Amino acid sequence: MRRSILLNLLLVIATTIAGCSSGASDVPPLGKVTGLVTMDGQPVVGAVVEFQPENGRPSSGTTDDQGRYELIYTNELHGAIVGSHKVKISTPQYVLNADGSTTENKESIPAKYNTQTTLSAEVTAGSNDIDFQLTK
């Protein structure tokens, strides 16, 4: 429960910091992106999935209790920029406790999927179902 609250808070903060577009003409072509993240065959819960295009704003989403995610581009727009992306999958650095304090959280996803990512994905116009089968 605490992890879910923190993840949602981090996602809202990340999309707010990324800013809002000044108009529809500023929005690049987007593709809807959903998928499943597993680690050794088991769903990864509460991970942040980030797609970083070569140029432009990243999109991110958080996995649910079944390991499913949907990318968000801005507060109002879902999806990711059409094209090639570097993908990072990580767990939150801090967990929000019920009393409002935070506790440091150890990264449970191997570095090859986040700080030293080897993951990439191609987003096309329309719907994209992009799954990631991670191993330890």
ABEGO torsion letter per residue (X at the ends): XAAAAAAAAAAAAAAAAAEBBAEAAABBBBBBBBEBBBBGGBBBBGBBBBBBBABEBBBBBBBBAAGBBBBBABAABBEBBBEBBBBBBBBBABBBBAAGBBBBBBBABBAAABAABABBBBBBBEBBBBBBBBBX
